[in-house]
Amino acid sequence: MIGEGVPDAAERPLRADARRNHDLLIDAAATVFAELGVDAPIKEIASRAGVGVGTFYRRFPKRSDLIVAVFRREVEACANLAEVFAGQQEPFDALRHWIERYVDLIVTKRGLAAALHSGEPAYEGLPEYFETRLTPPLEGLLKVAGAELKARVSANELLRAVALLCAPAVSGDYDQTRRMVALLVNGLRVASGS
């Protein structure tokens, strides 16, 4: 049959220029989302990426496609930092710094949480993706820091506790959110000399 065995456009690897535009749009969108929220004008995102609106729509036919791409990239970056921090820092410091990066993931993407919980079918698999991608790196950090922790907490419990503390940051009080998360994380640590 004609076309049999030929991958569709979503499966084909992108040309170098198309890949560059794709990455530029995701980078620009992440910045614009942090500043203006996920409902920011497409024209603003395309302009910051240095591409035309037509290029934007070729890469991301729907806004939800872009939101999913930004979300996945940010989650991947956060997950990958666990190994970096573990290789460069003392166990508890690695855990603390990773949690700080996780807070950044949550609070700096204005409107992302609301979009993800909007009922839009394009986002259905993202909460599970979020959890399955971030739980193992955090489990590893907790395991390595185990001797320094006075309380046993699962990675899922800690991810949820931090997310709940981040909820008030919607109003923009990121400093208070960071202080509350620091209290939580520092409260897990065995006091020196104990």
Order of alpha helices (4+ residues) and beta strands (2+ residues): alpha-alpha-alpha-alpha-alpha-alpha-alpha-alpha-alpha
